[in-house]
Amino acid sequence: MKIATFNINSIRNRLPRLLEWLKVAKPDAVCLQELRIYHEEFPIDAIRNAGYGALWQGQKPRYNGVAILARGREPVEIRRGLPGDPGDNHARYLEAAVEGIVIGCIYAPNGNPQPGPKFDFKLAWLERLIAHAALLYKSGAPVVLAGDYNVVPAEADIYPTTSYDNDALVQPESRAAFRRLLDQGWLDAIRAQHPTERLYTYWDYMRKRWERDAGLRIDHLLLNRPLAARLADANVDKAVRGKPAASDHAPVWIEVSTDGKAKRASPRKRPRLPHCRVG
């Protein structure tokens, strides 16, 4: 079973790219983020014609937005939104079951500029995610938390630069929150399969960062123990980012066995790259 996450960066503008990727990659379940639509504007007919059922949550004004797609079936809704803040009306979390796997679709706050209220909201949101994730981890069901976390976990997950030093994505508080999530026992699937390789999932449109491969790894799939035992492979569909009118993110995916007896592909071993910082 193939499960992917893809920050689409406006489903209205990127729908042709999304449908093209679905046809080629054939993921069984997909988490989408940054839909940027009202709820009623979701292109459900086009998604169904592509062979997918869907749950989604839009927002007014047209910010945020998340969706879970399932190939050949309808996702079974579990919850919308993270618990812990009744006043939070951001469309940033959606949870559903697909083929017996619990999938949490995550679009964490960016947090910029920092310091300030947006960064405070980011950290508070991540605290709520950590609390909810602890319950999911212990549920006994296979669980994946997939999405755009807006956190660069370590220096190996960002190109050598000083330009992001003040960005919310790399702050010690952001990284510490992500680390406490992992410390619950979650497996970072991409890092498990690529322990030393620099793999990026996001390249800003500015300053020719795509052309220079000046990327960041901020899209993650975290697996609890029952699902981690079934992990067979994980990677980034980097070429999608280079298409015309592409999102600034690339799809990230895992493959897990359906019989609970995965034969994991050997981790890709490459020389560890220096972590120097340049201007």
KOLKEMI-572146 format. One record per residue: residue number from 0; residue in three letters; x, y, z of N, C-alpha, C, CB in turn. Coordinates in steps of 0.05 Angstrom, whole numbers, plus 5000, padded with zeros to 4 digits. Each point is the difference from the previous one (the first is absolute). Glycine has a CB too. Layout:
KOLKEMI-572146
  resi  resn   n_u   n_v   n_w  ca_u  ca_v  ca_w   c_u   c_v   c_w  cb_u  cb_v  cb_w
   NUM   ALA     X     Y     Z     X     Y     Z     X     Y     Z     X     Y     Z
...
This chain:
KOLKEMI-572146
  resi  resn   n_u   n_v   n_w  ca_u  ca_v  ca_w   c_u   c_v   c_w  cb_u  cb_v  cb_w
     0   MET  5017  4976  5000  4983  5024  5000  5018  5025  5000  4963  4975  5024
     1   LYS  5030  5043  4958  5016  5025  4998  4985  5023  5011  5022  4982  4959
     2   ILE  4990  5032  5060  4988  5023  5013  5018  5024  4996  4978  4971  5035
     3   ALA  5010  5052  4956  5016  5023  4993  4989  5025  5014  5012  4979  4956
     4   THR  5006  5041  5045  4991  5027  5009  5010  5020  4980  5001  4986  5049
     5   PHE  4983  5035  4945  5007  5019  4979  4987  5026  5007  5003  4963  4965
     6   ASN  5014  5057  5042  4990  5027  5003  4996  5012  4971  5024  5006  5046
     7   ILE  4951  4997  4947  4993  5006  4972  5003  5030  4994  4970  4960  5000
     8   ASN  5029  5057  5021  5003  5029  4996  4980  5011  4980  5049  4995  5011
     9   SER  4925  5001  4996  4977  5009  4984  4991  4979  4981  5016  5047  5004
    10   ILE  4963  4939  5004  4991  4978  4983  4987  5010  4975  4993  4972  5041
    11   ARG  4997  5053  4960  4988  5011  4975  5022  5005  4979  4963  5022  5027
    12   ASN  5060  4988  4982  5022  5006  4981  5016  4975  4992  5002  5045  5021
    13   ARG  4998  4935  4997  5018  4976  4995  4984  4975  4993  5033  5020  5032
    14   LEU  4941  4982  4964  4984  4976  4995  5011  4984  4977  4960  5024  5018
    15   PRO  5047  4987  4959  5012  4984  4978  5025  4985  5009  4981  5032  4967
    16   ARG  5036  4981  5049  5024  4986  5009  4993  4977  5019  5026  5043  4995
    17   LEU  4954  4962  5023  4992  4979  5019  4989  4976  4985  4989  5035  5034
    18   LEU  4993  4970  4947  4988  4978  4985  5021  4984  4984  4957  5026  4997
    19   GLU  5062  4989  4992  5021  4987  4985  5017  4982  5018  5002  5040  4969
    20   TRP  5004  4970  5055  5016  4984  5019  4984  4976  5010  5025  5041  5013
    21   LEU  4950  4962  4992  4983  4978  5009  5000  4977  4980  4972  5032  5027
    22   LYS  5026  4976  4947  4999  4980  4979  5025  4984  4998  4968  5030  4975
    23   VAL  5055  4984  5029  5026  4987  4997  5008  4984  5025  5014  5036  4968
    24   ALA  4983  4977  5055  5010  4989  5025  4981  4979  5012  5024  5043  5008
    25   LYS  4950  4961  4988  4980  4981  5009  5001  4995  5031  5001  4979  4955
    26   PRO  5001  5042  5061  5000  4996  5029  4972  4989  5009  5035  5037  5006
    27   ASP  4965  4947  5015  4975  4989  5010  4987  5020  5019  5018  4954  4996
    28   ALA  4997  5063  5017  4989  5021  5017  5019  5024  4999  4979  4966  5031
    29   VAL  5009  5057  4969  5015  5025  4997  4989  5021  5019  5009  4990  4952
    30   CYS  5010  5023  5063  4993  5023  5016  5008  5025  4984  5007  4974  5044
    31   LEU  4975  5044  4953  5005  5026  4987  4999  5022  5020  4981  4983  4957
    32   GLN  5036  5037  5039  4999  5024  5017  5000  5025  4983  5025  4975  5036
    33   GLU  4968  5047  4977  4999  5027  4988  4982  5000  4975  5047  5009  5018
    34   LEU  4929  4982  4987  4980  5000  4978  4994  5028  4990  4981  4958  5018
    35   ARG  5017  5061  5001  4993  5028  4995  4973  5003  4985  5049  5009  4998
    36   ILE  4931  4978  5012  4973  5002  4989  4980  5001  5022  5014  4975  4959
    37   TYR  4962  5036  5034  4977  4996  5017  4993  4970  4999  4983  5048  4992
    38   HIS  5003  4943  5028  4993  4971  5002  4985  4991  4975  4999  5004  5050
    39   GLU  4982  5013  4941  4982  4991  4978  5014  5002  4973  4962  5016  5027
    40   GLU  5063  4994  4972  5014  5002  4975  5018  4976  4994  4999  5049  5006
    41   PHE  5002  4931  5011  5017  4977  4995  4992  4986  4974  5007  4994  5050
    42   PRO  5012  4999  4933  4993  4988  4973  4994  4971  5003  5029  5034  4978
    43   ILE  4950  4959  5036  4994  4972  5005  4995  4984  4975  4982  5014  5044
    44   ASP  5005  4998  4936  4994  4985  4975  5025  4992  4986  4958  5025  4995
    45   ALA  5062  4993  5003  5025  4993  4987  5015  4979  5016  5003  5046  4981
    46   ILE  4996  4955  5045  5013  4981  5017  4987  4972  4997  5013  5036  5033
    47   ARG  4961  4964  4966  4986  4974  4997  5005  4989  4972  4965  5015  5032
    48   ASN  5036  5002  4948  5006  4990  4973  5028  4988  4998  4969  5035  4982
    49   ALA  5048  4974  5036  5027  4989  5001  5002  4974  5015  5018  5046  4997
    50   GLY  4959  4946  5015  4998  4974  5014  5003  5001  5030  5017  4981  4959
    51   TYR  4979  5043  5053  5005  5004  5028  4975  5010  5014  5048  5009  4990
    52   GLY  4947  4980  5034  4982  5012  5019  5015  5021  5017  4972  4958  5001
    53   ALA  5013  5059  5013  5014  5022  5014  4984  5010  5024  5021  5013  4957
    54   LEU  4994  4995  5063  4991  5017  5021  5016  5026  4999  4987  4961  5030
    55   TRP  5001  5061  4976  5015  5025  4999  4988  5021  5019  5012  4991  4952
    56   GLN  5004  5029  5053  4992  5022  5018  5012  5025  4989  4997  4970  5040
    57   GLY  4986  5047  4949  5008  5026  4991  4997  5021  5022  4988  4988  4953
    58   GLN  5017  5037  5039  4999  5022  5021  4994  5026  4987  5033  4975  5028
    59   LYS  4952  5041  4987  4995  5028  4992  5014  5018  5020  4956  4988  4978
    60   PRO  5061  5031  5012  5009  5005  4972  5016  4976  4990  5000  5049  5008
    61   ARG  5008  4953  4967  5013  4978  4986  5029  4995  5009  4970  5010  4961
    62   TYR  5032  4981  5064  5026  4993  5011  5000  4970  5007  5007  5047  5018
    63   ASN  5016  4942  4986  5003  4973  5011  4985  4980  4982  5006  5019  5047
    64   GLY  4980  4962  4966  4985  4980  4986  5015  4974  4998  4977  5036  4975
    65   VAL  5009  4942  5032  5012  4973  4999  4980  4980  4988  5029  5011  5040
    66   ALA  4982  4967  4949  4983  4980  4988  5014  4973  5003  4979  5033  4968
    67   ILE  5005  4946  5032  5010  4972  4999  4986  4986  4977  5010  4999  5050
    68   LEU  5005  4991  4931  4990  4985  4977  5005  4971  5003  5007  5040  4970
    69   ALA  4976  4943  5020  5004  4971  5001  4992  4988  4972  4991  4999  5050
    70   ARG  5027  4985  4939  4996  4989  4974  4979  4978  5001  5047  5012  4987
    71   GLY  4932  4991  4997  4980  4979  4998  4982  4997  5024  5031  4978  4970
    72   ARG  4969  5040  5048  4983  4998  5024  4997  5028  5013  5015  4952  5007
    73   GLU  4967  5049  5013  4996  5024  5015  5015  4998  5027  4955  5008  4978
    74   PRO  5061  5013  5029  5012  5000  5026  4978  5001  5022  5042  5023  4981
    75   VAL  4963  4964  5041  4981  5000  5022  5008  5021  5020  4990  4950  4994
    76   GLU  4994  5071  5008  5007  5023  5017  5001  4992  5030  4980  5031  4966
    77   ILE  5041  4979  5047  5003  4996  5029  4997  5027  5015  5030  4960  4992
    78   ARG  4985  5060  4999  4997  5026  5013  5009  5022  4981  5006  4979  5045
    79   ARG  4984  5045  4961  5009  5025  4987  5011  5018  5021  4966  4995  4963
    80   GLY  5058  5014  5034  5012  5019  5019  5013  4985  5024  4967  5034  4986
    81   LEU  5053  4979  5025  5013  4989  5023  4984  5007  5025  5045  5003  4978
    82   PRO  4954  4979  5042  4987  5007  5025  5017  5020  5016  4977  4955  5001
    83   GLY  5011  5058  5018  5015  5017  5019  4996  5030  4997  5032  4964  4999
    84   ASP  4955  5045  4979  4995  5028  4997  4974  5004  4984  5049  5010  5001
    85   PRO  4928  4992  5013  4974  5003  4987  4999  5024  4981  4979  4978  5039
    86   GLY  5038  5042  4966  4999  5025  4983  5017  4998  4975  4992  5024  5041
    87   ASP  5021  4954  4955  5017  4997  4977  4983  4992  4976  5040  4987  5029
    88   ASN  4957  5032  4952  4984  4994  4976  5017  4996  4975  4963  5026  5020
    89   HIS  5063  4970  4984  5018  4996  4977  4996  4971  4989  5033  5033  5019
    90   ALA  4966  4965  4954  4998  4974  4987  5027  4988  4997  4958  5015  4975
    91   ARG  5052  4973  5047  5028  4990  5000  5003  4971  5008  5012  5046  5012
    92   TYR  4967  4941  4996  5002  4972  5008  4975  4984  4992  5031  5013  5038
    93   LEU  4973  4964  4950  4979  4983  4992  5009  4971  5005  4982  5033  4965
    94   GLU  5000  4950  5045  5008  4973  5007  4979  4980  4989  5024  5017  5042
    95   ALA  4986  4962  4946  4982  4981  4988  5014  4972  5000  4978  5036  4971
    96   ALA  5006  4944  5024  5010  4973  4997  4998  4992  4970  4987  4987  5048
    97   VAL  5034  5001  4942  5001  4989  4973  5012  4972  5001  5004  5047  4980
    98   GLU  4981  4934  5012  5009  4972  5000  5012  4992  5027  5009  5003  4952
    99   GLY  4978  5006  5070  5008  4992  5027  5023  5016  5011  4985  4956  4989
   100   ILE  5025  5063  4997  5022  5017  5010  4988  5028  5007  5035  4975  4971
   101   VAL  4972  5034  5053  4991  5027  5008  5020  5020  4989  4979  4982  5042
   102   ILE  5010  5038  4944  5017  5020  4986  4993  5027  5011  5003  4972  4959
   103   GLY  5017  5041  5053  4996  5028  5009  5014  5018  4979  4998  4987  5049
   104   CYS  4986  5031  4939  5010  5019  4980  5006  5026  5014  4973  4978  4963
   105   ILE  5051  5032  5035  5011  5022  5017  5008  5023  4982  5015  4968  5035
   106   TYR  4976  5056  4972  5012  5024  4988  5005  5019  5024  4975  4994  4955
   107   ALA  5049  5004  5056  5007  5016  5023  5004  5029  4993  5022  4959  5020
   108   PRO  4974  5059  4999  5004  5028  4995  5029  5006  4992  4963  5011  5032
   109   ASN  5040  5009  4951  5027  5008  4992  5015  5014  5023  4983  5005  4953
   110   GLY  5004  5014  5060  5011  5012  5024  5016  5026  4995  5002  4955  5018
   111   ASN  5000  5054  4957  5014  5024  4995  4981  5024  5000  5034  4975  4973
   112   PRO  4976  5049  5035  5027  5005  5010  5003  4992  5029  5004  5038  4968
   113   GLN  5020  4956  5039  5006  4993  5028  5022  5018  5011  4986  4952  4992
   114   PRO  5012  5055  5034  4979  4993  5019  4975  5016  4995  5035  4988  5034
   115   GLY  4943  5003  4977  4975  5013  4997  4977  4981  5003  5022  5033  4970
   116   PRO  4953  4977  5027  4976  4984  5004  4998  4976  4981  4978  5040  5017
   117   LYS  5031  4963  4958  4999  4977  4981  5018  4978  5009  4989  5032  4963
   118   PHE  5035  4975  5047  5018  4979  5010  4989  4987  5025  5038  5025  4980
   119   ASP  4949  4991  5038  4988  4989  5024  4978  4980  4993  5011  5043  5025
   120   PHE  4973  4965  4954  4978  4982  4991  5012  4974  4989  4970  5040  4990
   121   LYS  5051  4962  4995  5013  4976  4989  5008  4981  5022  5017  5027  4961
   122   LEU  4997  4983  5060  5009  4983  5021  4977  4988  5016  5042  5028  5003
   123   ALA  4937  4988  5001  4977  4990  5015  4986  4978  4983  4994  5045  5023
   124   TRP  5004  4959  4951  4988  4980  4983  5016  4974  5000  4982  5036  4971
   125   LEU  5045  4966  5028  5016  4977  5001  4998  4985  5027  5032  5022  4969
   126   GLU  4963  4993  5053  4996  4987  5026  4974  4984  4999  5024  5037  5023
   127   ARG  4955  4973  4964  4975  4985  4998  5004  4976  4983  4974  5042  5005
   128   LEU  5042  4960  4973  5006  4977  4984  5015  4979  5016  5002  5030  4959
   129   ILE  5017  4978  5057  5015  4981  5016  4982  4985  5019  5040  5029  4997
   130   ALA  4941  4985  5015  4982  4988  5019  4981  4980  4986  5002  5041  5028
   131   HIS  4988  4966  4949  4982  4982  4985  5016  4977  4989  4970  5038  4988
   132   ALA  5054  4967  5002  5016  4979  4989  5007  4978  5020  5019  5033  4969
   133   ALA  4984  4975  5056  5006  4980  5021  4977  4980  5003  5027  5034  5024
   134   LEU  4949  4976  4974  4976  4982  5001  4999  4982  4976  4975  5034  5027
   135   LEU  5031  4977  4949  4999  4984  4976  5022  4979  5000  4982  5039  4975
   136   TYR  5041  4968  5036  5023  4981  5000  4993  4976  5016  5032  5038  4995
   137   LYS  4954  4966  5027  4993  4978  5018  4974  4986  4993  5025  5024  5035
   138   SER  4962  4984  4944  4973  4989  4993  5001  4971  4992  4987  5045  4986
   139   GLY  5035  4945  5005  5002  4973  4991  4995  4997  4970  4986  4986  5044
   140   ALA  5002  5034  4944  4995  5001  4971  5025  5009  4986  4951  5009  5007
   141   PRO  5054  4983  4968  5021  5011  4984  4994  5029  4993  5012  4954  4981
   142   VAL  5006  5064  5024  4995  5029  4996  5023  5013  4985  4973  5001  5043
   143   VAL  5021  5017  4939  5019  5018  4988  4991  5028  5003  5014  4965  4967
   144   LEU  5004  5052  5041  4995  5029  5002  5016  5013  4977  4993  5000  5051
   145   ALA  4992  5008  4928  5013  5009  4975  4993  5028  4994  4998  4953  4983
   146   GLY  5022  5063  5009  4993  5027  4991  5023  5019  5001  4956  4991  5016
   147   ASP  5037  5034  4982  5019  5022  5000  5001  5010  5029  4990  5014  4952
   148   TYR  5032  4979  5062  5003  5007  5028  5012  5028  5003  5006  4952  5011
   149   ASN  5004  5060  4968  5013  5026  5001  5022  5000  5022  4958  5022  4984
   150   VAL  5057  4956  5017  5023  4997  5017  5022  4987  4985  4971  4997  5042
   151   VAL  5053  5015  4958  5024  4988  4990  5013  4986  5023  5007  5035  4963
   152   PRO  4993  4938  5039  5009  4987  5024  5029  5005  5008  4967  4966  4990
   153   ALA  5051  5036  4990  5029  5001  5006  5014  5014  4977  4998  4958  5028
   154   GLU  5028  5049  4976  5015  5013  4980  5003  4984  4975  5025  5023  5036
   155   ALA  4974  4950  4966  5001  4983  4976  4975  5002  4983  5030  4969  5025
   156   ASP  4950  5045  4984  4974  5002  4986  4996  5027  4987  4981  4967  5032
   157   ILE  5041  5048  4965  4999  5026  4987  5026  5005  4985  4969  5018  5036
   158   TYR  5030  4995  4941  5024  5006  4985  5018  5018  5016  4975  4994  4957
   159   PRO  5051  5006  5039  5018  5017  5015  4995  5029  4995  5035  4964  4998
   160   THR  4956  5050  5022  4992  5028  4997  4998  5014  5027  4975  4988  4959
   161   THR  5026  5038  5041  4994  5015  5024  4973  5016  4997  5049  5004  5009
   162   SER  4939  4994  4968  4977  5017  4994  4975  4991  5016  5019  5008  4955
   163   TYR  4980  4968  5056  4977  4991  5015  5005  5002  5030  4989  4970  4962
   164   ASP  5033  5041  5047  5007  4999  5028  4978  5012  5018  5048  5004  4987
   165   ASN  4938  5016  5004  4979  5012  5017  4972  4989  4993  5028  5041  5003
   166   ASP  4970  4939  4980  4975  4989  4992  4988  4982  5021  5015  5003  4952
   167   ALA  4959  4997  5051  4986  4983  5020  5005  4971  4995  4966  5035  5005
   168   LEU  5039  4957  4970  5003  4971  4994  5024  4987  5012  4977  5010  4958
   169   VAL  5044  5006  5049  5025  4989  5010  5006  5008  5029  5017  5001  4953
   170   GLN  4965  5012  5060  5005  5010  5027  5003  4976  5020  4975  5043  4990
   171   PRO  5041  4960  5030  5003  4978  5020  4974  4991  5012  5044  5019  5010
   172   GLU  4937  4999  4994  4974  4992  5012  4984  4982  4981  4999  5043  5026
   173   SER  5002  4964  4948  4986  4984  4980  5012  4972  4998  4989  5041  4974
   174   ARG  5038  4958  5025  5014  4975  4998  4996  4983  5025  5033  5021  4970
   175   ALA  4966  4992  5053  4996  4985  5025  4972  4988  5001  5032  5031  5023
   176   ALA  4948  4983  4967  4973  4989  4999  4999  4975  4982  4981  5046  5008
   177   PHE  5032  4956  4969  5001  4977  4982  5015  4976  5013  4998  5031  4960
   178   ARG  5023  4975  5054  5015  4979  5013  4984  4987  5022  5042  5024  4990
   179   ARG  4942  4991  5025  4983  4988  5021  4979  4982  4987  5009  5040  5030
   180   LEU  4982  4967  4947  4981  4983  4985  5013  4973  4993  4977  5041  4982
   181   LEU  5047  4961  5007  5015  4975  4993  5006  4984  5025  5020  5023  4960
   182   ASP  4986  4990  5062  5007  4986  5025  4977  4983  5010  5031  5037  5011
   183   GLN  4945  4968  4980  4977  4982  5007  5004  4972  4988  4970  5040  5004
   184   GLY  5047  4958  4975  5005  4975  4987  4994  5000  4970  4989  4979  5042
   185   TRP  5002  5044  4948  4994  5002  4971  5025  4997  4983  4961  5029  5011
   186   LEU  5036  4957  4967  5022  4996  4981  4998  5021  4977  5002  4951  5012
   187   ASP  5018  5064  4984  5002  5019  4977  5008  4982  4976  5014  5041  5029
   188   ALA  4966  4953  4954  5004  4980  4979  5021  5008  4980  4953  4987  5006
   189   ILE  5048  5038  4986  5020  5008  4980  5028  4998  5012  4967  5031  4979
   190   ARG  5036  4978  5045  5027  4999  5012  5008  4971  5006  4993  5045  5020
   191   ALA  4987  4937  4986  5006  4972  5005  5011  4987  4974  4965  4998  5036
   192   GLN  5024  5010  4941  5009  4988  4975  5024  5014  4988  4953  4986  4992
   193   HIS  5051  5039  5016  5022  5016  4988  5015  5013  5024  4974  5009  4956
   194   PRO  5041  4976  5059  5011  5010  5025  5021  5023  4997  4992  4955  5018
   195   THR  5022  5046  4960  5020  5021  4997  4996  5017  4975  5031  4970  5023
   196   GLU  4949  5024  4961  4996  5015  4975  4985  5026  5005  5000  4957  4975
   197   ARG  5009  5064  5010  4984  5025  5001  4977  4998  4981  5042  5026  5012
   198   LEU  4934  4970  4998  4976  4999  4984  4983  5024  5008  5002  4949  4996
   199   TYR  4990  5067  4985  4983  5023  5006  4972  4995  4989  5040  5030  4998
   200   THR  4940  4984  5014  4973  4998  4991  4988  5027  4992  4995  4961  5030
   201   TYR  5019  5061  4975  4990  5027  4995  5023  5017  4989  4965  4995  5036
   202   TRP  5029  5020  4942  5018  5018  4989  4985  5027  4994  5028  4962  4979
   203   ASP  4980  5059  5035  4986  5025  4997  5002  5010  4971  5010  5011  5048
   204   TYR  4969  5004  4943  5001  5011  4973  5021  5022  4997  4951  4988  4996
   205   MET  5057  5024  5026  5018  5023  4998  5029  4991  4997  4968  5026  5028
   206   ARG  5048  4992  4960  5029  4998  4999  5010  4974  4987  5002  5028  5040
   207   LYS  4982  4962  4940  5008  4976  4985  5007  4977  5018  5016  5030  4963
   208   ARG  4969  4967  5058  5007  4978  5019  4995  4972  4988  4989  5031  5038
   209   TRP  4991  4967  4945  4997  4974  4987  5023  4994  4981  4950  5005  5003
   210   GLU  5058  5014  4981  5021  4996  4981  5027  4994  5014  4977  5031  4968
   211   ARG  5026  4980  5056  5025  4995  5016  4998  4976  5019  5009  5049  4996
   212   ASP  4968  4938  5003  4994  4979  5020  5004  5010  5028  5014  4965  4966
   213   ALA  4977  5059  5039  5002  5012  5027  4974  4994  5014  5032  5036  4984
   214   GLY  4965  4940  5027  4975  4991  5011  5000  4996  5030  4992  4979  4957
   215   LEU  4984  5014  5053  4996  4993  5028  4983  4975  5001  5002  5049  5014
   216   ARG  5002  4935  5008  4983  4977  5005  4980  5008  5022  5036  4967  4985
   217   ILE  4939  5038  5008  4980  5008  5020  4975  4983  4998  5018  5047  4998
   218   ASP  4980  4936  4982  4977  4982  4997  5009  4972  5010  4982  5027  4960
   219   HIS  5003  4962  5059  5009  4976  5014  4977  4980  5002  5034  5027  5026
   220   LEU  4973  4947  4974  4982  4979  5007  5011  4985  5024  4985  4995  4951
   221   LEU  5000  5007  5071  5008  4987  5025  4983  4976  5005  5016  5044  5019
   222   LEU  4996  4934  4988  4986  4974  5003  5002  4990  5029  5010  4989  4951
   223   ASN  4968  5002  5059  5002  4987  5026  5010  4971  4997  4962  5029  5018
   224   ARG  5043  4957  5004  5013  4975  4999  4986  4979  4982  5017  5010  5046
   225   PRO  4957  4987  4956  4987  4979  4983  5004  5006  4970  4967  4993  5036
   226   LEU  5033  5032  4957  5003  5006  4971  5030  5001  4992  4957  5026  5001
   227   ALA  5060  4983  5018  5029  5000  4994  5010  4972  4994  5006  5040  5029
   228   ALA  4982  4940  4983  5008  4972  4996  4993  4991  4971  4994  4991  5049
   229   ARG  4988  5024  4938  4992  4993  4973  5012  5017  4979  4957  4985  5019
   230   LEU  5061  5034  4989  5013  5018  4980  5017  4985  4981  4999  5037  5034
   231   ALA  4997  4967  4940  5016  4988  4979  5018  5020  4986  4964  4966  4994
   232   ASP  5026  5059  5002  5016  5020  4986  4988  5027  5006  5013  4967  4964
   233   ALA  5003  5054  5029  4992  5028  5003  5017  5017  4983  4984  4992  5047
   234   ASN  5004  5029  4941  5016  5017  4982  4985  5026  4994  5023  4959  4980
   235   VAL  4989  5058  5004  4989  5025  4991  4998  5000  4970  5020  5024  5040
   236   ASP  4957  4983  4949  4997  5003  4971  5009  5028  4992  4961  4967  4999
   237   LYS  5065  5036  5001  5012  5027  4996  4994  5012  4973  5036  4986  5030
   238   ALA  4962  4997  4949  4996  5010  4973  4974  5016  4997  5026  4962  4984
   239   VAL  4955  5032  5033  4974  5014  4999  5004  5030  5005  4976  4959  5016
   240   ARG  5043  5048  5001  5005  5029  5006  5010  5015  4975  5011  4987  5047
   241   GLY  5001  4999  4934  5011  5013  4976  4981  5003  4977  5042  4982  5014
   242   LYS  4932  5009  4990  4980  5003  4979  4992  5029  4997  4984  4953  5009
   243   PRO  5005  5055  4968  4989  5027  4997  4977  5005  5019  5014  5000  4952
   244   ALA  4985  5024  5059  4979  5008  5019  4997  4980  5023  4976  5021  4962
   245   ALA  5047  4970  5049  5001  4981  5021  4996  5013  5027  5030  4971  4973
   246   SER  4962  5013  5047  5001  5008  5028  5029  5004  5007  4957  4975  5011
   247   ASP  5048  5039  5011  5028  5003  5010  5008  4977  5017  4995  5049  4998
   248   HIS  4987  4931  5006  5006  4975  5014  4999  4977  4980  4980  5018  5043
   249   ALA  5034  4960  4964  4998  4975  4985  4985  4979  5017  5043  5011  4975
   250   PRO  4944  4970  5012  4987  4979  5015  5021  4982  5014  4962  5000  4967
   251   VAL  5030  4991  5057  5017  4982  5016  4983  4976  5006  5027  5038  5021
   252   TRP  4985  4937  4977  4983  4976  5003  5014  4978  5014  4978  5013  4958
   253   ILE  5006  4969  5052  5010  4975  5012  4985  4977  4987  5010  5023  5044
   254   GLU  5002  4954  4956  4987  4975  4993  5001  4982  5024  5013  5004  4951
   255   VAL  4963  4985  5057  4999  4981  5022  4986  4975  4991  4998  5038  5033
   256   SER  5009  4940  4980  4988  4974  4993  4971  5000  5009  5045  4977  5002
   257   THR  4939  5007  4986  4972  4997  5008  4996  4975  5017  4986  5024  4959
   258   ASP  5035  4958  5043  4997  4976  5015  5016  5000  5026  4994  4976  4957
   259   GLY  5018  5048  5049  5015  5002  5025  5027  4987  5000  4957  5002  5023
   260   LYS  5053  4990  4953  5025  4986  4998  5018  5015  4979  4979  4956  5013
   261   ALA  5027  5068  4994  5016  5016  4981  5028  4990  4998  4971  5040  5010
   262   LYS  5040  4962  4966  5028  4997  4996  5011  5027  4992  4996  4950  4986
   263   ARG  5015  5064  5033  5008  5028  4995  5023  5001  4982  4983  5013  5044
   264   ALA  5016  5006  4937  5023  5005  4983  5023  5010  5016  4970  5010  4962
   265   SER  5054  4982  5031  5023  5009  5015  5003  5030  4999  5023  4957  4990
   266   PRO  4983  5055  5033  5003  5029  5000  5022  5009  4981  4985  5001  5047
   267   ARG  5010  5021  4939  5020  5010  4981  5023  5012  5016  4965  5009  4965
   268   LYS  5059  4981  5030  5024  5009  5015  5017  5017  4981  4999  4960  5030
   269   ARG  5003  5065  4977  5018  5017  4985  5018  5015  5019  4965  5006  4964
   270   PRO  5057  5004  5026  5019  5014  5018  4985  5023  5014  5039  4988  4971
   271   ARG  4967  5016  5055  4988  5022  5015  5010  5026  4990  4995  4971  5040
   272   LEU  4987  5047  4954  5008  5026  4988  5008  5019  5022  4970  4993  4961
   273   PRO  5048  5025  5033  5008  5020  5021  4976  5018  5005  5048  4999  4985
   274   HIS  4951  5012  5040  4978  5017  5008  5009  5029  5002  4979  4960  5025
   275   CYS  5038  5048  4957  5010  5027  5001  4978  5020  4994  5046  4984  4988
   276   ARG  4957  5040  5021  4980  5021  4995  5014  5021  4983  4976  4991  5044
   277   VAL  5010  5018  4935  5012  5020  4982  4980  5023  4998  5027  4965  4975
   278   GLY  4982  5057  5015  4982  5023  4997  4982  4997  4976  5034  5028  5022
